[in-house]
Amino acid sequence: MEQDVLCEPVGTIGYVDPAIEKIGGASTKSDIYSFGVVLFEILCGRNAFIENEAKRFLAPLAKYHYENNTLEDVIDPNLWKQIFARSLLTYTNIAYVVKIFWERIWNT
């Protein structure tokens, strides 16, 4: 039997599940969200949160570019030289699926 365990929310800005405030604590679902952020952080070569920047949160930025087929605008340019395009596509799909999975489990 799988059970969510809520605890007092603690975390780093940019990685913290936005649903924590709504439910009053963190759970295993929160870990899924944070994992997706880490995947996109690696892909984009930037921090999940950059203070004093207009697009300071990476998660919504990555989601926007994925859904609009413009990820090339945010993917770290050095990755294009170091990884096969097919591998890069697979990685981006996995990162996005983690984000979509998180959204679906919160909406059930």
PDB file as gemmi writes it, atoms N, CA and C in Angstrom:
CRYST1    1.000    1.000    1.000  90.00  90.00  90.00 P 1                      
ATOM      1  N   MET A   1       0.839  -1.161   0.000  1.00  0.00           N  
ATOM      2  CA  MET A   1       0.000   0.000   0.000  1.00  0.00           C  
ATOM      3  C   MET A   1       0.893   1.236   0.000  1.00  0.00           C  
ATOM      4  N   GLU A   2       0.643   2.129  -0.981  1.00  0.00           N  
ATOM      5  CA  GLU A   2       1.422   3.354  -1.072  1.00  0.00           C  
ATOM      6  C   GLU A   2       0.715   4.443  -0.271  1.00  0.00           C  
ATOM      7  N   GLN A   3       1.507   5.199   0.466  1.00  0.00           N  
ATOM      8  CA  GLN A   3       0.927   6.234   1.306  1.00  0.00           C  
ATOM      9  C   GLN A   3       1.784   7.482   1.206  1.00  0.00           C  
ATOM     10  N   ASP A   4       1.135   8.638   1.028  1.00  0.00           N  
ATOM     11  CA  ASP A   4       1.852   9.897   1.050  1.00  0.00           C  
ATOM     12  C   ASP A   4       2.064  10.319   2.498  1.00  0.00           C  
ATOM     13  N   VAL A   5       3.234  10.807   2.774  1.00  0.00           N  
ATOM     14  CA  VAL A   5       3.539  11.289   4.111  1.00  0.00           C  
ATOM     15  C   VAL A   5       3.790  12.780   3.998  1.00  0.00           C  
ATOM     16  N   LEU A   6       2.966  13.552   4.657  1.00  0.00           N  
ATOM     17  CA  LEU A   6       3.127  14.999   4.637  1.00  0.00           C  
ATOM     18  C   LEU A   6       4.048  15.424   5.761  1.00  0.00           C  
ATOM     19  N   CYS A   7       4.857  16.416   5.465  1.00  0.00           N  
ATOM     20  CA  CYS A   7       5.754  16.947   6.481  1.00  0.00           C  
ATOM     21  C   CYS A   7       5.846  18.449   6.277  1.00  0.00           C  
ATOM     22  N   GLU A   8       6.520  19.104   7.181  1.00  0.00           N  
ATOM     23  CA  GLU A   8       6.688  20.541   7.045  1.00  0.00           C  
ATOM     24  C   GLU A   8       7.525  20.836   5.808  1.00  0.00           C  
ATOM     25  N   PRO A   9       7.055  21.760   4.955  1.00  0.00           N  
ATOM     26  CA  PRO A   9       7.791  22.038   3.716  1.00  0.00           C  
ATOM     27  C   PRO A   9       9.131  22.720   3.971  1.00  0.00           C  
ATOM     28  N   VAL A  10      10.154  22.174   3.376  1.00  0.00           N  
ATOM     29  CA  VAL A  10      11.497  22.726   3.431  1.00  0.00           C  
ATOM     30  C   VAL A  10      12.086  22.532   2.047  1.00  0.00           C  
ATOM     31  N   GLY A  11      12.768  23.520   1.540  1.00  0.00           N  
ATOM     32  CA  GLY A  11      13.357  23.335   0.235  1.00  0.00           C  
ATOM     33  C   GLY A  11      14.011  24.589  -0.296  1.00  0.00           C  
ATOM     34  N   THR A  12      14.561  24.452  -1.466  1.00  0.00           N  
ATOM     35  CA  THR A  12      15.253  25.533  -2.136  1.00  0.00           C  
ATOM     36  C   THR A  12      14.334  26.147  -3.181  1.00  0.00           C  
ATOM     37  N   ILE A  13      14.317  27.462  -3.240  1.00  0.00           N  
ATOM     38  CA  ILE A  13      13.475  28.163  -4.208  1.00  0.00           C  
ATOM     39  C   ILE A  13      13.792  27.650  -5.612  1.00  0.00           C  
ATOM     40  N   GLY A  14      12.765  27.388  -6.364  1.00  0.00           N  
ATOM     41  CA  GLY A  14      12.924  26.889  -7.722  1.00  0.00           C  
ATOM     42  C   GLY A  14      12.727  25.392  -7.836  1.00  0.00           C  
ATOM     43  N   TYR A  15      12.989  24.676  -6.751  1.00  0.00           N  
ATOM     44  CA  TYR A  15      12.821  23.228  -6.727  1.00  0.00           C  
ATOM     45  C   TYR A  15      11.574  22.811  -5.953  1.00  0.00           C  
ATOM     46  N   VAL A  16      11.069  23.707  -5.131  1.00  0.00           N  
ATOM     47  CA  VAL A  16       9.958  23.388  -4.247  1.00  0.00           C  
ATOM     48  C   VAL A  16       8.659  23.285  -5.045  1.00  0.00           C  
ATOM     49  N   ASP A  17       7.952  22.228  -4.808  1.00  0.00           N  
ATOM     50  CA  ASP A  17       6.665  21.962  -5.430  1.00  0.00           C  
ATOM     51  C   ASP A  17       5.689  23.092  -5.103  1.00  0.00           C  
ATOM     52  N   PRO A  18       5.117  23.758  -6.120  1.00  0.00           N  
ATOM     53  CA  PRO A  18       4.187  24.851  -5.844  1.00  0.00           C  
ATOM     54  C   PRO A  18       2.909  24.409  -5.131  1.00  0.00           C  
ATOM     55  N   ALA A  19       2.590  23.126  -5.152  1.00  0.00           N  
ATOM     56  CA  ALA A  19       1.375  22.628  -4.506  1.00  0.00           C  
ATOM     57  C   ALA A  19       1.525  22.494  -2.995  1.00  0.00           C  
ATOM     58  N   ILE A  20       2.730  22.660  -2.475  1.00  0.00           N  
ATOM     59  CA  ILE A  20       2.966  22.494  -1.043  1.00  0.00           C  
ATOM     60  C   ILE A  20       2.088  23.442  -0.221  1.00  0.00           C  
ATOM     61  N   GLU A  21       1.972  24.674  -0.661  1.00  0.00           N  
ATOM     62  CA  GLU A  21       1.137  25.624   0.079  1.00  0.00           C  
ATOM     63  C   GLU A  21      -0.319  25.167   0.096  1.00  0.00           C  
ATOM     64  N   LYS A  22      -0.778  24.624  -1.024  1.00  0.00           N  
ATOM     65  CA  LYS A  22      -2.169  24.207  -1.129  1.00  0.00           C  
ATOM     66  C   LYS A  22      -2.502  23.068  -0.171  1.00  0.00           C  
ATOM     67  N   ILE A  23      -1.578  22.114  -0.029  1.00  0.00           N  
ATOM     68  CA  ILE A  23      -1.870  20.942   0.809  1.00  0.00           C  
ATOM     69  C   ILE A  23      -1.287  21.047   2.209  1.00  0.00           C  
ATOM     70  N   GLY A  24      -0.441  22.054   2.416  1.00  0.00           N  
ATOM     71  CA  GLY A  24       0.090  22.270   3.751  1.00  0.00           C  
ATOM     72  C   GLY A  24       1.290  21.423   4.119  1.00  0.00           C  
ATOM     73  N   GLY A  25       1.977  20.873   3.136  1.00  0.00           N  
ATOM     74  CA  GLY A  25       3.174  20.092   3.425  1.00  0.00           C  
ATOM     75  C   GLY A  25       3.678  19.393   2.182  1.00  0.00           C  
ATOM     76  N   ALA A  26       4.817  18.770   2.316  1.00  0.00           N  
ATOM     77  CA  ALA A  26       5.446  18.060   1.202  1.00  0.00           C  
ATOM     78  C   ALA A  26       5.029  16.595   1.215  1.00  0.00           C  
ATOM     79  N   SER A  27       5.153  15.946   0.066  1.00  0.00           N  
ATOM     80  CA  SER A  27       4.847  14.522  -0.041  1.00  0.00           C  
ATOM     81  C   SER A  27       5.754  13.915  -1.106  1.00  0.00           C  
ATOM     82  N   THR A  28       5.561  12.652  -1.391  1.00  0.00           N  
ATOM     83  CA  THR A  28       6.350  12.009  -2.447  1.00  0.00           C  
ATOM     84  C   THR A  28       6.074  12.668  -3.796  1.00  0.00           C  
ATOM     85  N   LYS A  29       4.891  13.222  -3.978  1.00  0.00           N  
ATOM     86  CA  LYS A  29       4.571  13.933  -5.217  1.00  0.00           C  
ATOM     87  C   LYS A  29       5.477  15.153  -5.375  1.00  0.00           C  
ATOM     88  N   SER A  30       5.825  15.763  -4.277  1.00  0.00           N  
ATOM     89  CA  SER A  30       6.715  16.925  -4.308  1.00  0.00           C  
ATOM     90  C   SER A  30       8.098  16.539  -4.823  1.00  0.00           C  
ATOM     91  N   ASP A  31       8.540  15.344  -4.483  1.00  0.00           N  
ATOM     92  CA  ASP A  31       9.840  14.856  -4.963  1.00  0.00           C  
ATOM     93  C   ASP A  31       9.836  14.695  -6.480  1.00  0.00           C  
ATOM     94  N   ILE A  32       8.731  14.258  -7.026  1.00  0.00           N  
ATOM     95  CA  ILE A  32       8.616  14.092  -8.480  1.00  0.00           C  
ATOM     96  C   ILE A  32       8.772  15.440  -9.169  1.00  0.00           C  
ATOM     97  N   TYR A  33       8.113  16.452  -8.630  1.00  0.00           N  
ATOM     98  CA  TYR A  33       8.227  17.798  -9.199  1.00  0.00           C  
ATOM     99  C   TYR A  33       9.687  18.258  -9.176  1.00  0.00           C  
ATOM    100  N   SER A  34      10.335  18.110  -8.036  1.00  0.00           N  
ATOM    101  CA  SER A  34      11.729  18.554  -7.889  1.00  0.00           C  
ATOM    102  C   SER A  34      12.656  17.803  -8.835  1.00  0.00           C  
ATOM    103  N   PHE A  35      12.409  16.513  -9.031  1.00  0.00           N  
ATOM    104  CA  PHE A  35      13.218  15.727  -9.957  1.00  0.00           C  
ATOM    105  C   PHE A  35      13.089  16.273 -11.378  1.00  0.00           C  
ATOM    106  N   GLY A  36      11.881  16.613 -11.793  1.00  0.00           N  
ATOM    107  CA  GLY A  36      11.678  17.201 -13.114  1.00  0.00           C  
ATOM    108  C   GLY A  36      12.428  18.510 -13.277  1.00  0.00           C  
ATOM    109  N   VAL A  37      12.443  19.318 -12.233  1.00  0.00           N  
ATOM    110  CA  VAL A  37      13.182  20.581 -12.266  1.00  0.00           C  
ATOM    111  C   VAL A  37      14.678  20.308 -12.442  1.00  0.00           C  
ATOM    112  N   VAL A  38      15.205  19.328 -11.719  1.00  0.00           N  
ATOM    113  CA  VAL A  38      16.628  18.992 -11.836  1.00  0.00           C  
ATOM    114  C   VAL A  38      16.954  18.534 -13.262  1.00  0.00           C  
ATOM    115  N   LEU A  39      16.097  17.731 -13.861  1.00  0.00           N  
ATOM    116  CA  LEU A  39      16.335  17.282 -15.236  1.00  0.00           C  
ATOM    117  C   LEU A  39      16.410  18.468 -16.195  1.00  0.00           C  
ATOM    118  N   PHE A  40      15.493  19.409 -16.058  1.00  0.00           N  
ATOM    119  CA  PHE A  40      15.532  20.587 -16.930  1.00  0.00           C  
ATOM    120  C   PHE A  40      16.699  21.507 -16.602  1.00  0.00           C  
ATOM    121  N   GLU A  41      17.098  21.541 -15.352  1.00  0.00           N  
ATOM    122  CA  GLU A  41      18.253  22.350 -14.967  1.00  0.00           C  
ATOM    123  C   GLU A  41      19.515  21.842 -15.682  1.00  0.00           C  
ATOM    124  N   ILE A  42      19.681  20.554 -15.724  1.00  0.00           N  
ATOM    125  CA  ILE A  42      20.825  19.952 -16.424  1.00  0.00           C  
ATOM    126  C   ILE A  42      20.734  20.243 -17.914  1.00  0.00           C  
ATOM    127  N   LEU A  43      19.554  20.072 -18.464  1.00  0.00           N  
ATOM    128  CA  LEU A  43      19.332  20.278 -19.894  1.00  0.00           C  
ATOM    129  C   LEU A  43      19.609  21.717 -20.317  1.00  0.00           C  
ATOM    130  N   CYS A  44      19.189  22.651 -19.496  1.00  0.00           N  
ATOM    131  CA  CYS A  44      19.310  24.067 -19.856  1.00  0.00           C  
ATOM    132  C   CYS A  44      20.603  24.714 -19.373  1.00  0.00           C  
ATOM    133  N   GLY A  45      21.322  24.027 -18.496  1.00  0.00           N  
ATOM    134  CA  GLY A  45      22.592  24.570 -18.020  1.00  0.00           C  
ATOM    135  C   GLY A  45      22.423  25.845 -17.213  1.00  0.00           C  
ATOM    136  N   ARG A  46      21.358  25.904 -16.453  1.00  0.00           N  
ATOM    137  CA  ARG A  46      21.122  27.075 -15.609  1.00  0.00           C  
ATOM    138  C   ARG A  46      20.460  26.643 -14.317  1.00  0.00           C  
ATOM    139  N   ASN A  47      20.497  27.512 -13.335  1.00  0.00           N  
ATOM    140  CA  ASN A  47      19.867  27.226 -12.050  1.00  0.00           C  
ATOM    141  C   ASN A  47      18.349  27.234 -12.172  1.00  0.00           C  
ATOM    142  N   ALA A  48      17.711  26.546 -11.253  1.00  0.00           N  
ATOM    143  CA  ALA A  48      16.247  26.489 -11.239  1.00  0.00           C  
ATOM    144  C   ALA A  48      15.642  27.839 -10.855  1.00  0.00           C  
ATOM    145  N   PHE A  49      16.415  28.658 -10.181  1.00  0.00           N  
ATOM    146  CA  PHE A  49      15.955  29.987  -9.765  1.00  0.00           C  
ATOM    147  C   PHE A  49      17.112  30.959  -9.897  1.00  0.00           C  
ATOM    148  N   ILE A  50      16.857  32.070 -10.580  1.00  0.00           N  
ATOM    149  CA  ILE A  50      17.866  33.125 -10.708  1.00  0.00           C  
ATOM    150  C   ILE A  50      17.231  34.419 -10.208  1.00  0.00           C  
ATOM    151  N   GLU A  51      17.754  34.904  -9.100  1.00  0.00           N  
ATOM    152  CA  GLU A  51      17.219  36.126  -8.496  1.00  0.00           C  
ATOM    153  C   GLU A  51      17.444  37.313  -9.426  1.00  0.00           C  
ATOM    154  N   ASN A  52      16.507  38.239  -9.423  1.00  0.00           N  
ATOM    155  CA  ASN A  52      16.574  39.485 -10.203  1.00  0.00           C  
ATOM    156  C   ASN A  52      16.606  39.250 -11.710  1.00  0.00           C  
ATOM    157  N   GLU A  53      15.981  38.194 -12.178  1.00  0.00           N  
ATOM    158  CA  GLU A  53      15.880  37.947 -13.616  1.00  0.00           C  
ATOM    159  C   GLU A  53      14.398  37.786 -13.955  1.00  0.00           C  
ATOM    160  N   ALA A  54      13.989  38.324 -15.084  1.00  0.00           N  
ATOM    161  CA  ALA A  54      12.569  38.287 -15.463  1.00  0.00           C  
ATOM    162  C   ALA A  54      12.039  36.854 -15.518  1.00  0.00           C  
ATOM    163  N   LYS A  55      12.784  35.965 -16.125  1.00  0.00           N  
ATOM    164  CA  LYS A  55      12.382  34.554 -16.228  1.00  0.00           C  
ATOM    165  C   LYS A  55      13.166  33.745 -15.212  1.00  0.00           C  
ATOM    166  N   ARG A  56      12.980  34.094 -13.950  1.00  0.00           N  
ATOM    167  CA  ARG A  56      13.832  33.528 -12.912  1.00  0.00           C  
ATOM    168  C   ARG A  56      13.520  32.092 -12.549  1.00  0.00           C  
ATOM    169  N   PHE A  57      12.281  31.619 -12.771  1.00  0.00           N  
ATOM    170  CA  PHE A  57      11.942  30.235 -12.455  1.00  0.00           C  
ATOM    171  C   PHE A  57      12.046  29.376 -13.703  1.00  0.00           C  
ATOM    172  N   LEU A  58      12.854  28.349 -13.636  1.00  0.00           N  
ATOM    173  CA  LEU A  58      13.106  27.495 -14.790  1.00  0.00           C  
ATOM    174  C   LEU A  58      11.918  26.607 -15.146  1.00  0.00           C  
ATOM    175  N   ALA A  59      11.197  26.067 -14.174  1.00  0.00           N  
ATOM    176  CA  ALA A  59      10.135  25.101 -14.454  1.00  0.00           C  
ATOM    177  C   ALA A  59       9.086  25.626 -15.435  1.00  0.00           C  
ATOM    178  N   PRO A  60       8.474  26.785 -15.198  1.00  0.00           N  
ATOM    179  CA  PRO A  60       7.479  27.257 -16.164  1.00  0.00           C  
ATOM    180  C   PRO A  60       8.105  27.645 -17.501  1.00  0.00           C  
ATOM    181  N   LEU A  61       9.330  28.118 -17.469  1.00  0.00           N  
ATOM    182  CA  LEU A  61      10.033  28.480 -18.703  1.00  0.00           C  
ATOM    183  C   LEU A  61      10.269  27.236 -19.568  1.00  0.00           C  
ATOM    184  N   ALA A  62      10.746  26.170 -18.953  1.00  0.00           N  
ATOM    185  CA  ALA A  62      10.994  24.926 -19.685  1.00  0.00           C  
ATOM    186  C   ALA A  62       9.697  24.343 -20.226  1.00  0.00           C  
ATOM    187  N   LYS A  63       8.654  24.361 -19.416  1.00  0.00           N  
ATOM    188  CA  LYS A  63       7.359  23.843 -19.856  1.00  0.00           C  
ATOM    189  C   LYS A  63       6.853  24.627 -21.068  1.00  0.00           C  
ATOM    190  N   TYR A  64       6.945  25.934 -21.004  1.00  0.00           N  
ATOM    191  CA  TYR A  64       6.501  26.780 -22.120  1.00  0.00           C  
ATOM    192  C   TYR A  64       7.246  26.423 -23.409  1.00  0.00           C  
ATOM    193  N   HIS A  65       8.561  26.343 -23.319  1.00  0.00           N  
ATOM    194  CA  HIS A  65       9.356  26.074 -24.522  1.00  0.00           C  
ATOM    195  C   HIS A  65       9.142  24.654 -25.043  1.00  0.00           C  
ATOM    196  N   TYR A  66       8.943  23.696 -24.145  1.00  0.00           N  
ATOM    197  CA  TYR A  66       8.662  22.328 -24.593  1.00  0.00           C  
ATOM    198  C   TYR A  66       7.344  22.289 -25.360  1.00  0.00           C  
ATOM    199  N   GLU A  67       6.317  22.885 -24.799  1.00  0.00           N  
ATOM    200  CA  GLU A  67       4.990  22.842 -25.412  1.00  0.00           C  
ATOM    201  C   GLU A  67       4.904  23.645 -26.699  1.00  0.00           C  
ATOM    202  N   ASN A  68       5.812  24.594 -26.884  1.00  0.00           N  
ATOM    203  CA  ASN A  68       5.828  25.404 -28.106  1.00  0.00           C  
ATOM    204  C   ASN A  68       6.930  24.996 -29.080  1.00  0.00           C  
ATOM    205  N   ASN A  69       7.542  23.842 -28.815  1.00  0.00           N  
ATOM    206  CA  ASN A  69       8.613  23.312 -29.679  1.00  0.00           C  
ATOM    207  C   ASN A  69       9.741  24.318 -29.898  1.00  0.00           C  
ATOM    208  N   THR A  70      10.094  25.038 -28.838  1.00  0.00           N  
ATOM    209  CA  THR A  70      11.189  26.012 -28.929  1.00  0.00           C  
ATOM    210  C   THR A  70      12.261  25.751 -27.872  1.00  0.00           C  
ATOM    211  N   LEU A  71      12.409  24.489 -27.468  1.00  0.00           N  
ATOM    212  CA  LEU A  71      13.404  24.167 -26.443  1.00  0.00           C  
ATOM    213  C   LEU A  71      14.819  24.553 -26.859  1.00  0.00           C  
ATOM    214  N   GLU A  72      15.056  24.611 -28.153  1.00  0.00           N  
ATOM    215  CA  GLU A  72      16.396  24.995 -28.606  1.00  0.00           C  
ATOM    216  C   GLU A  72      16.765  26.389 -28.101  1.00  0.00           C  
ATOM    217  N   ASP A  73      15.762  27.189 -27.746  1.00  0.00           N  
ATOM    218  CA  ASP A  73      16.022  28.531 -27.220  1.00  0.00           C  
ATOM    219  C   ASP A  73      16.549  28.509 -25.787  1.00  0.00           C  
ATOM    220  N   VAL A  74      16.325  27.422 -25.052  1.00  0.00           N  
ATOM    221  CA  VAL A  74      16.758  27.372 -23.656  1.00  0.00           C  
ATOM    222  C   VAL A  74      17.732  26.240 -23.343  1.00  0.00           C  
ATOM    223  N   ILE A  75      17.893  25.295 -24.254  1.00  0.00           N  
ATOM    224  CA  ILE A  75      18.858  24.211 -24.022  1.00  0.00           C  
ATOM    225  C   ILE A  75      20.270  24.783 -24.073  1.00  0.00           C  
ATOM    226  N   ASP A  76      21.092  24.337 -23.172  1.00  0.00           N  
ATOM    227  CA  ASP A  76      22.490  24.767 -23.124  1.00  0.00           C  
ATOM    228  C   ASP A  76      23.141  24.500 -24.485  1.00  0.00           C  
ATOM    229  N   PRO A  77      23.652  25.533 -25.147  1.00  0.00           N  
ATOM    230  CA  PRO A  77      24.254  25.357 -26.474  1.00  0.00           C  
ATOM    231  C   PRO A  77      25.395  24.344 -26.507  1.00  0.00           C  
ATOM    232  N   ASN A  78      26.090  24.178 -25.389  1.00  0.00           N  
ATOM    233  CA  ASN A  78      27.180  23.208 -25.344  1.00  0.00           C  
ATOM    234  C   ASN A  78      26.684  21.776 -25.477  1.00  0.00           C  
ATOM    235  N   LEU A  79      25.443  21.516 -25.063  1.00  0.00           N  
ATOM    236  CA  LEU A  79      24.890  20.163 -25.195  1.00  0.00           C  
ATOM    237  C   LEU A  79      24.717  19.751 -26.645  1.00  0.00           C  
ATOM    238  N   TRP A  80      24.388  20.714 -27.489  1.00  0.00           N  
ATOM    239  CA  TRP A  80      24.192  20.393 -28.907  1.00  0.00           C  
ATOM    240  C   TRP A  80      25.470  19.797 -29.509  1.00  0.00           C  
ATOM    241  N   LYS A  81      26.615  20.188 -28.970  1.00  0.00           N  
ATOM    242  CA  LYS A  81      27.897  19.705 -29.482  1.00  0.00           C  
ATOM    243  C   LYS A  81      28.323  18.383 -28.840  1.00  0.00           C  
ATOM    244  N   GLN A  82      27.721  18.031 -27.707  1.00  0.00           N  
ATOM    245  CA  GLN A  82      28.193  16.883 -26.938  1.00  0.00           C  
ATOM    246  C   GLN A  82      27.252  15.684 -26.936  1.00  0.00           C  
ATOM    247  N   ILE A  83      26.081  15.822 -27.510  1.00  0.00           N  
ATOM    248  CA  ILE A  83      25.102  14.742 -27.422  1.00  0.00           C  
ATOM    249  C   ILE A  83      24.393  14.584 -28.764  1.00  0.00           C  
ATOM    250  N   PHE A  84      24.071  13.365 -29.101  1.00  0.00           N  
ATOM    251  CA  PHE A  84      23.325  13.116 -30.328  1.00  0.00           C  
ATOM    252  C   PHE A  84      21.934  13.729 -30.211  1.00  0.00           C  
ATOM    253  N   ALA A  85      21.431  14.259 -31.305  1.00  0.00           N  
ATOM    254  CA  ALA A  85      20.124  14.914 -31.304  1.00  0.00           C  
ATOM    255  C   ALA A  85      19.029  13.975 -30.806  1.00  0.00           C  
ATOM    256  N   ARG A  86      19.091  12.705 -31.200  1.00  0.00           N  
ATOM    257  CA  ARG A  86      18.069  11.744 -30.760  1.00  0.00           C  
ATOM    258  C   ARG A  86      18.120  11.535 -29.241  1.00  0.00           C  
ATOM    259  N   SER A  87      19.317  11.492 -28.692  1.00  0.00           N  
ATOM    260  CA  SER A  87      19.467  11.353 -27.239  1.00  0.00           C  
ATOM    261  C   SER A  87      18.933  12.582 -26.522  1.00  0.00           C  
ATOM    262  N   LEU A  88      19.192  13.741 -27.082  1.00  0.00           N  
ATOM    263  CA  LEU A  88      18.698  14.982 -26.502  1.00  0.00           C  
ATOM    264  C   LEU A  88      17.170  15.018 -26.521  1.00  0.00           C  
ATOM    265  N   LEU A  89      16.585  14.562 -27.598  1.00  0.00           N  
ATOM    266  CA  LEU A  89      15.128  14.496 -27.700  1.00  0.00           C  
ATOM    267  C   LEU A  89      14.558  13.534 -26.663  1.00  0.00           C  
ATOM    268  N   THR A  90      15.184  12.386 -26.498  1.00  0.00           N  
ATOM    269  CA  THR A  90      14.735  11.418 -25.497  1.00  0.00           C  
ATOM    270  C   THR A  90      14.800  12.023 -24.101  1.00  0.00           C  
ATOM    271  N   TYR A  91      15.895  12.691 -23.789  1.00  0.00           N  
ATOM    272  CA  TYR A  91      16.064  13.322 -22.473  1.00  0.00           C  
ATOM    273  C   TYR A  91      14.986  14.375 -22.232  1.00  0.00           C  
ATOM    274  N   THR A  92      14.738  15.244 -23.211  1.00  0.00           N  
ATOM    275  CA  THR A  92      13.720  16.282 -23.030  1.00  0.00           C  
ATOM    276  C   THR A  92      12.344  15.667 -22.846  1.00  0.00           C  
ATOM    277  N   ASN A  93      12.062  14.600 -23.563  1.00  0.00           N  
ATOM    278  CA  ASN A  93      10.766  13.931 -23.410  1.00  0.00           C  
ATOM    279  C   ASN A  93      10.606  13.350 -22.007  1.00  0.00           C  
ATOM    280  N   ILE A  94      11.665  12.757 -21.479  1.00  0.00           N  
ATOM    281  CA  ILE A  94      11.612  12.206 -20.117  1.00  0.00           C  
ATOM    282  C   ILE A  94      11.390  13.331 -19.107  1.00  0.00           C  
ATOM    283  N   ALA A  95      12.125  14.411 -19.244  1.00  0.00           N  
ATOM    284  CA  ALA A  95      11.980  15.536 -18.314  1.00  0.00           C  
ATOM    285  C   ALA A  95      10.557  16.080 -18.353  1.00  0.00           C  
ATOM    286  N   TYR A  96       9.999  16.186 -19.537  1.00  0.00           N  
ATOM    287  CA  TYR A  96       8.639  16.712 -19.667  1.00  0.00           C  
ATOM    288  C   TYR A  96       7.613  15.727 -19.111  1.00  0.00           C  
ATOM    289  N   VAL A  97       7.799  14.450 -19.366  1.00  0.00           N  
ATOM    290  CA  VAL A  97       6.859  13.443 -18.856  1.00  0.00           C  
ATOM    291  C   VAL A  97       6.832  13.473 -17.327  1.00  0.00           C  
ATOM    292  N   VAL A  98       7.976  13.666 -16.693  1.00  0.00           N  
ATOM    293  CA  VAL A  98       8.016  13.781 -15.234  1.00  0.00           C  
ATOM    294  C   VAL A  98       7.136  14.955 -14.798  1.00  0.00           C  
ATOM    295  N   LYS A  99       7.245  16.078 -15.495  1.00  0.00           N  
ATOM    296  CA  LYS A  99       6.441  17.265 -15.157  1.00  0.00           C  
ATOM    297  C   LYS A  99       4.952  16.980 -15.366  1.00  0.00           C  
ATOM    298  N   ILE A 100       4.579  16.360 -16.475  1.00  0.00           N  
ATOM    299  CA  ILE A 100       3.176  16.048 -16.761  1.00  0.00           C  
ATOM    300  C   ILE A 100       2.642  15.037 -15.746  1.00  0.00           C  
ATOM    301  N   PHE A 101       3.450  14.035 -15.407  1.00  0.00           N  
ATOM    302  CA  PHE A 101       3.041  13.055 -14.413  1.00  0.00           C  
ATOM    303  C   PHE A 101       2.727  13.751 -13.100  1.00  0.00           C  
ATOM    304  N   TRP A 102       3.590  14.679 -12.683  1.00  0.00           N  
ATOM    305  CA  TRP A 102       3.374  15.423 -11.455  1.00  0.00           C  
ATOM    306  C   TRP A 102       2.026  16.165 -11.519  1.00  0.00           C  
ATOM    307  N   GLU A 103       1.744  16.839 -12.653  1.00  0.00           N  
ATOM    308  CA  GLU A 103       0.496  17.590 -12.776  1.00  0.00           C  
ATOM    309  C   GLU A 103      -0.716  16.657 -12.701  1.00  0.00           C  
ATOM    310  N   ARG A 104      -0.607  15.488 -13.295  1.00  0.00           N  
ATOM    311  CA  ARG A 104      -1.736  14.554 -13.276  1.00  0.00           C  
ATOM    312  C   ARG A 104      -1.982  13.976 -11.895  1.00  0.00           C  
ATOM    313  N   ILE A 105      -0.930  13.639 -11.157  1.00  0.00           N  
ATOM    314  CA  ILE A 105      -1.168  13.062  -9.839  1.00  0.00           C  
ATOM    315  C   ILE A 105      -1.735  14.094  -8.874  1.00  0.00           C  
ATOM    316  N   TRP A 106      -1.441  15.351  -9.087  1.00  0.00           N  
ATOM    317  CA  TRP A 106      -2.017  16.378  -8.220  1.00  0.00           C  
ATOM    318  C   TRP A 106      -3.465  16.654  -8.582  1.00  0.00           C  
ATOM    319  N   ASN A 107      -3.843  16.372  -9.809  1.00  0.00           N  
ATOM    320  CA  ASN A 107      -5.223  16.639 -10.231  1.00  0.00           C  
ATOM    321  C   ASN A 107      -6.140  15.449 -10.061  1.00  0.00           C  
ATOM    322  N   THR A 108      -5.648  14.385  -9.400  1.00  0.00           N  
ATOM    323  CA  THR A 108      -6.504  13.215  -9.178  1.00  0.00           C  
ATOM    324  C   THR A 108      -6.989  13.187  -7.762  1.00  0.00           C  
TER     325      THR A 108                                                      
END                                                                             
